[in-house]
Amino acid sequence: MTGGTALTGRVRVTGAKNSALKLMAAALLASGRTTIDEVPDILDVSIMSEVLRRLGCGVSYERCGDGGGGGGRVVIDVPDAPSTETDYDLVRRMRASISVLGPLVARCGSARVALPGGDAIGSRGLDMHISGLERLGATIVSEHGFLVATAPRLTGTSIWLDFPSVGATENLMMAAVLASGTTVIDNAAREPEIVDLCTMLTAMGARIDGAGTSTITIEGVESLSPTTYTTVPDRIVAGTWAIGAVMTRGDVVIERAVAAHLTVALDKLTTAGANVEALSDGIRVSMDDRPRCVDVVTLPFPGFPTDLQPMAVALAAVSTGTALITENVYDGRFMFVNELVRLGADVRIDGHHAVVRGRERLSSAPVVATDIRAGAGLVLAGLVSDGVTEVQDIYHVDRGYPDFVEQLRGLGAKVERTERPG
């Protein structure tokens, strides 16, 4: 990509990656056909589709419309007796595939799920998933790289999460909806993606109270029914475009973005000097001058999202002043900083803090994406660098951003995708 061009125009946000993958897993809870709309056309959705196929489901994806944004419809036909084992070759590529554990145990009484892989952004153990399922009555052992869970029928209980983990909250909710009795999850995650999953489960016949709060109460039912559902818009993609507009001093309307899902992030952009306007169909973000540095602390929702932290560091790198970026969620999220420094950024890491001294512009260099969000942050940095910047291993970005290059071009960026020789 060639830096120096402001992002201007309109861009459409499709459904949230972090929600769509869990909605697809939730389809396992009911035999029959479940349809999910506004599913992003990304690699992770393809991986989850294959995970479900190998469990015996029929899965099809149909791209919808030609207006950009990379959204489509997934149709999942779930058999009466799905398989209960997931393959390592798929699960190692995407951590979200662990989300089939709860539904399989709840509906089938057993599951054998390979331990997951995914982004290199620090340690993210499965202890809360396992201990929560054990509280519900499952017996879980680890053998030969697999988690093996059995439970004739789960029983409702009280569960306290040591940390408001999104993945653990989702897995335990999907298990509890078919458990006998009432389950209470305290210190539950409150993210919009959690609310989205609760809403779909309710549409399938689940009885859930407290979605979006720290206490979720679930009254188990005998069975669920398939449904048709539309995925919540992706707040991380929306936030990426918003920060890109500010970094490049552009003017972007982000269609379908929900301002209430990005309150802290948008407030930070306003403090940096941006103009932020909530519209009936999205958000408009514009910037006239060089942004001011703002301090950022990542926290579970409703705090600043950890998934936007690389973009926050990139923004600070070209802002006036000095910013302190504190990472409280994933201990390896700063791994990409060495690549940003190659672009001329002045960043110093001290534990889970990054001190960023802003510069007028960055300088082009070849860099390597280490995960989805780091890749997107490096691309934004390339847009404000002198010369031509090459971001390698862009397949990471493909896992979270549908039509990323095409949408950048639509906003005026000088960017192209190339294949490296060999």
Summary of the structure (lengths in Angstrom):
residues: 422
radius of gyration: 21.3
end to end distance: 20.9
largest distance: 62.4
contacts: 1593
relative contact order: 0.14
helix: 35%
strand: 27%
